[in-house]
Amino acid sequence: MIKHIKPALLLLLFFTLLTGIVYPLAVTVSAQLIFPSQANGSLLGTKGQPLGSELIGQAFSSPKYFWGRPSSTSPMAYNGGASSGSNQGPTNPALIEAVKARIKALREADASHLEAIPVDLVTASASGLDPHISLAAAIYQITRVSKARHLSPDSVTDLVDRYTEGRHWGVLGESRVNVLKLNLALDISTLNNDSQ
Protein backbone atom coordinates (compact mmCIF):
# COMPACT_ATOMS: atom_id res chain seq x y z
CA MET A 1 0.00 0.00 0.00
CA ILE A 2 2.87 2.42 0.80
CA LYS A 3 4.19 1.68 -2.66
CA HIS A 4 0.98 3.29 -4.11
CA ILE A 5 0.67 6.15 -1.60
CA LYS A 6 4.18 7.54 -2.10
CA PRO A 7 3.83 8.16 -5.90
CA ALA A 8 0.32 9.57 -5.36
CA LEU A 9 1.59 12.05 -2.76
CA LEU A 10 4.52 13.03 -4.99
CA LEU A 11 2.16 13.62 -7.94
CA LEU A 12 -0.17 15.63 -5.70
CA LEU A 13 2.75 17.80 -4.56
CA PHE A 14 4.07 18.19 -8.13
CA PHE A 15 0.70 19.21 -9.61
CA THR A 16 -0.07 21.46 -6.65
CA LEU A 17 3.17 23.35 -7.25
CA LEU A 18 2.70 23.35 -11.03
CA THR A 19 -0.95 24.45 -11.17
CA GLY A 20 -1.08 26.42 -7.92
CA ILE A 21 2.17 28.40 -8.10
CA VAL A 22 4.18 28.02 -11.34
CA TYR A 23 1.32 28.40 -13.86
CA PRO A 24 -0.45 31.36 -12.16
CA LEU A 25 2.89 33.11 -11.67
CA ALA A 26 3.83 32.59 -15.35
CA VAL A 27 0.45 33.88 -16.54
CA THR A 28 0.60 36.92 -14.22
CA VAL A 29 4.17 37.86 -15.21
CA SER A 30 3.54 37.42 -18.94
CA ALA A 31 0.28 39.43 -18.75
CA GLN A 32 2.07 42.27 -16.92
CA LEU A 33 4.84 42.30 -19.54
CA ILE A 34 2.72 41.93 -22.69
CA PHE A 35 -0.62 43.56 -21.74
CA PRO A 36 0.01 45.73 -18.66
CA SER A 37 -3.03 47.99 -19.10
CA GLN A 38 -5.48 45.13 -19.62
CA ALA A 39 -3.93 43.05 -16.83
CA ASN A 40 -4.52 45.92 -14.41
CA GLY A 41 -8.17 46.48 -15.33
CA SER A 42 -7.98 48.83 -18.35
CA LEU A 43 -8.14 51.80 -16.00
CA LEU A 44 -8.69 55.35 -17.24
CA GLY A 45 -8.05 58.58 -15.37
CA THR A 46 -6.32 61.91 -15.25
CA LYS A 47 -3.06 62.95 -13.63
CA GLY A 48 -2.33 59.40 -12.52
CA GLN A 49 -5.63 59.07 -10.67
CA PRO A 50 -7.76 56.16 -11.88
CA LEU A 51 -11.39 57.18 -12.38
CA GLY A 52 -12.78 53.92 -13.74
CA SER A 53 -12.32 51.09 -16.17
CA GLU A 54 -13.03 51.44 -19.87
CA LEU A 55 -14.69 48.00 -19.62
CA ILE A 56 -17.33 48.80 -16.97
CA GLY A 57 -20.05 51.42 -17.25
CA GLN A 58 -20.45 54.13 -14.64
CA ALA A 59 -23.33 56.22 -13.37
CA PHE A 60 -23.33 59.77 -14.74
CA SER A 61 -26.33 61.91 -13.84
CA SER A 62 -25.11 65.49 -14.22
CA PRO A 63 -26.44 67.23 -17.36
CA LYS A 64 -22.88 68.17 -18.31
CA TYR A 65 -21.96 64.52 -18.90
CA PHE A 66 -23.09 61.95 -21.41
CA TRP A 67 -25.22 59.34 -19.68
CA GLY A 68 -24.52 55.68 -20.22
CA ARG A 69 -26.80 52.75 -20.55
CA PRO A 70 -28.83 52.05 -17.37
CA SER A 71 -27.65 49.23 -15.11
CA SER A 72 -29.73 46.59 -13.32
CA THR A 73 -26.96 45.15 -11.14
CA SER A 74 -27.53 44.92 -7.42
CA PRO A 75 -27.19 46.12 -4.72
CA MET A 76 -26.04 49.19 -6.71
CA ALA A 77 -25.80 50.16 -10.36
CA TYR A 78 -22.68 49.18 -12.31
CA ASN A 79 -21.56 46.69 -9.66
CA GLY A 80 -18.73 44.77 -11.35
CA GLY A 81 -19.05 41.96 -8.82
CA ALA A 82 -22.70 41.27 -9.67
CA SER A 83 -23.03 41.39 -13.43
CA SER A 84 -26.65 40.69 -14.37
CA GLY A 85 -29.71 42.03 -16.11
CA SER A 86 -33.12 42.54 -14.58
CA ASN A 87 -34.58 39.51 -16.41
CA GLN A 88 -37.82 41.46 -16.76
CA GLY A 89 -39.81 40.78 -19.91
CA PRO A 90 -41.23 43.54 -22.14
CA THR A 91 -44.70 43.27 -20.53
CA ASN A 92 -43.44 43.34 -16.95
CA PRO A 93 -44.99 46.35 -15.15
CA ALA A 94 -41.73 47.03 -13.25
CA LEU A 95 -39.75 47.30 -16.50
CA ILE A 96 -42.41 49.52 -18.07
CA GLU A 97 -42.31 51.86 -15.05
CA ALA A 98 -38.49 51.94 -15.06
CA VAL A 99 -38.43 52.84 -18.77
CA LYS A 100 -41.07 55.56 -18.24
CA ALA A 101 -39.00 57.03 -15.37
CA ARG A 102 -35.87 57.06 -17.54
CA ILE A 103 -37.74 58.73 -20.41
CA LYS A 104 -39.07 61.34 -17.98
CA ALA A 105 -35.54 62.04 -16.65
CA LEU A 106 -34.19 62.48 -20.17
CA ARG A 107 -37.07 64.79 -21.14
CA GLU A 108 -36.62 66.88 -17.97
CA ALA A 109 -32.87 67.18 -18.57
CA ASP A 110 -33.52 68.68 -22.02
CA ALA A 111 -37.15 69.73 -22.47
CA SER A 112 -36.47 71.22 -25.91
CA HIS A 113 -35.40 67.82 -27.25
CA LEU A 114 -38.48 66.17 -28.77
CA GLU A 115 -36.86 63.51 -30.98
CA ALA A 116 -37.30 59.82 -30.26
CA ILE A 117 -35.04 58.57 -27.47
CA PRO A 118 -32.63 55.78 -28.50
CA VAL A 119 -33.61 52.54 -26.79
CA ASP A 120 -30.20 51.99 -25.17
CA LEU A 121 -30.68 55.12 -23.02
CA VAL A 122 -33.77 53.65 -21.34
CA THR A 123 -33.07 49.90 -21.19
CA ALA A 124 -30.31 48.03 -19.37
CA SER A 125 -27.97 45.60 -21.08
CA ALA A 126 -27.85 41.90 -20.19
CA SER A 127 -24.70 42.38 -18.12
CA GLY A 128 -25.71 45.69 -16.55
CA LEU A 129 -22.12 46.86 -17.07
CA ASP A 130 -22.09 48.05 -20.68
CA PRO A 131 -19.55 50.92 -20.96
CA HIS A 132 -20.75 51.95 -24.43
CA ILE A 133 -23.77 53.68 -25.90
CA SER A 134 -24.84 53.71 -29.51
CA LEU A 135 -23.79 56.59 -31.73
CA ALA A 136 -27.48 57.60 -31.88
CA ALA A 137 -27.60 57.77 -28.05
CA ALA A 138 -24.51 60.00 -28.01
CA ILE A 139 -25.89 62.28 -30.72
CA TYR A 140 -29.19 62.55 -28.82
CA GLN A 141 -27.33 64.00 -25.80
CA ILE A 142 -25.13 66.55 -27.61
CA THR A 143 -27.56 69.47 -27.17
CA ARG A 144 -27.93 68.95 -23.41
CA VAL A 145 -24.20 68.51 -22.80
CA SER A 146 -23.17 71.50 -24.93
CA LYS A 147 -25.68 73.77 -23.12
CA ALA A 148 -24.57 72.57 -19.67
CA ARG A 149 -20.89 73.09 -20.50
CA HIS A 150 -21.32 76.31 -22.49
CA LEU A 151 -19.62 74.69 -25.46
CA SER A 152 -20.70 74.89 -29.07
CA PRO A 153 -22.64 71.84 -30.30
CA ASP A 154 -20.08 71.51 -33.10
CA SER A 155 -17.18 71.10 -30.64
CA VAL A 156 -19.10 68.46 -28.68
CA THR A 157 -20.02 66.72 -31.95
CA ASP A 158 -16.32 66.69 -32.90
CA LEU A 159 -15.51 64.95 -29.60
CA VAL A 160 -18.25 62.38 -30.17
CA ASP A 161 -16.86 61.73 -33.65
CA ARG A 162 -13.34 61.38 -32.27
CA TYR A 163 -14.43 58.84 -29.63
CA THR A 164 -16.73 56.81 -31.85
CA GLU A 165 -15.48 53.25 -32.21
CA GLY A 166 -16.32 51.32 -35.37
CA ARG A 167 -17.55 47.78 -35.71
CA HIS A 168 -15.36 44.97 -34.33
CA TRP A 169 -13.11 43.79 -37.14
CA GLY A 170 -15.14 46.02 -39.45
CA VAL A 171 -18.18 43.70 -39.49
CA LEU A 172 -19.44 42.82 -36.01
CA GLY A 173 -21.84 45.04 -34.07
CA GLU A 174 -22.54 48.72 -34.60
CA SER A 175 -20.60 51.93 -34.07
CA ARG A 176 -20.46 52.84 -30.39
CA VAL A 177 -19.04 55.39 -27.97
CA ASN A 178 -17.28 54.61 -24.69
CA VAL A 179 -19.01 56.93 -22.22
CA LEU A 180 -16.15 57.22 -19.71
CA LYS A 181 -13.58 58.04 -22.41
CA LEU A 182 -15.89 60.65 -23.92
CA ASN A 183 -16.67 62.26 -20.56
CA LEU A 184 -12.99 62.45 -19.63
CA ALA A 185 -12.28 64.11 -22.98
CA LEU A 186 -15.13 66.55 -22.29
CA ASP A 187 -13.61 67.50 -18.93
CA ILE A 188 -10.24 68.14 -20.58
CA SER A 189 -11.87 70.13 -23.39
CA THR A 190 -13.82 72.26 -20.90
CA LEU A 191 -10.66 72.92 -18.87
CA ASN A 192 -8.84 74.00 -22.03
CA ASN A 193 -11.69 76.36 -22.98
CA ASP A 194 -11.82 77.83 -19.46
CA SER A 195 -8.08 78.50 -19.44
CA GLN A 196 -8.22 80.42 -22.75
N, C-alpha and C positions, 0 to 999 in steps of 0.2 A: 504494500500500500504506500509506503514512504517513497518507493520508486516512482509512483504516479503523482504524488503530491508535490515533490520537489520541482519537477519540470513545470507543473501547473502554476506554482507560486512564482517561479522565475519568469514565465510568460506573462503572468499578471503584472509583475513588477516592470517588465520590459514595455508592455503596451500601456501601462499607466504613465510611465515616463515619456514614451513616444507621443501618445495622444493627449496627455494632460499637461505636458510641459514643452517638449520640443516642437510639436506642430503648432500650437497656439503662439509660441514665441516667434517661430519662423513667419507665420502669417502676419502677426502684428508688426514685426520689423520690416518685412517687405512692403506692407501697406503704407507704413510711415515713410519709407524711402521713395516708393513709386507714386503713391496717391496721398500725399500728406493732408490736403484739404478735405478730401472725401473721408479719409480715415478719422478725422477729427470732427466730423459732423457737418461739413460744408457750411461753416459759419460765416455770416456776413456781419459787418459792423463798420464803425468809423473810429479813427484814431486808436486802433488796437483794442477797442471795446466791442466784444461780440454782442449783437443785438438780436440775433436769431439765426436760424438755419434756412438756407434757400430751399430746403426740401420739405419744410413743415410750415403750413399757413399760420398766420397770426391775426389776432383781433385788432382791427383798426376801426375806430368809430368817429374820429374827428372828421369834420367836413373837409379839412385840408389834406387828407390822405385818401388814396384809392382804397376801397373796401374790397376785401377778398370774399371768397365763397364762404357761406355760413358753415359752421361746424356743429356736428351732433355728438361729439365725444363727451364723455362724462368723467368726473364730476364737473369739469369745466371745458369750455370750448378750446379746441386745438391742443388737446392733451395727447402728447406723443406716446404716452404709455398706455393709452386706451383707444387705439384706432378703431373706429366703428361708425356705421351710419345709424340712422334712427330706425331703420327697417319699417317705416310707416309707408303704407300703400297710398296711391293717389286719391283714394276716397276716404282716407282716415281723417276724421275731424281735427285731430291735433296737428297734422301736417298742414291742412287747409288753413287753420288759424295762424300757424307759424309763418306760412307764406304771406298771408294777408298782413301780418304785423311787419314783415320785412319790406313789403311793397309800401306800406304806410310810412315806414322810416325813410325809405329812399325818396318818396314823394315830398315828405316834410323837409328833407335835407336840401332839395332843389325843386321848389314848387313850380318854377317856370318850365321844367323839363316834363313834357307830356308824351314823349315817345314811349314805345313799348319797352319794358324792362327786360334785359336778357335773363334767361331762366337761371343761369348759374349765379346770379346775384341774390336769388331768393330760395334756392334749394341747395342742400348740403350734398357733398360727394359721398361715395360709399365708404371712404376711409375717414372722412371728417377732417382730413389734414391737408387737403389740396392747396398748394402754395400758389397756384396759377388761377387766372381768370381768362375768359375768352377775350379776344381782341374787341368784340362787340361790347362786352362788359366794361372794358377799359375806356372805350370811346364814349360810352354812355355817361361816364363820370367826369369827363374832361371839364365840362362847364362848371360843375360844382367846385372841383379842385382849383381851377384857375381863379374863380371868384374868391374863394377862401384864402388863397395865397397872394392875391393881387398880381397874378401873372397873366400874360396874354394867353388866350386859348391856343394860339399857334405854338408858343414855346412849350406848353404842356403836351400838345399833340406831337411835337418833335421828340420829346422824352418818351412818350408811349411808343412811337415808331422805333426809337433806338433800342428799347427794351422788349420789343416784340420778338419772340422766338418762333421760328418756323416749325414745320412738321418734323417729327423724328425721321431721320434718314430721307427727308424730302417727300415721304409718302404717308407716314402714319400720323393720325390725329389731325388736329387743327392748329392754326397759329394761336399762341397764348402769350400771356404776360405774367412774369413773376412779380407778385404784388410787393414783396419786401424789397427786392432790387429796385423797383420803380419808385417806391416811397423813399428809399435812401437817396436815390438820385434827385428826387424832388427837394429833399431837405438841403442837399448840397447846392442845387440850383437856386433855391430861395436865399441861402446864405450868400451866394455869389452876387445875386441881385441886390441884396440889402447892403453889401459892402461897397457897391458902386455908387 
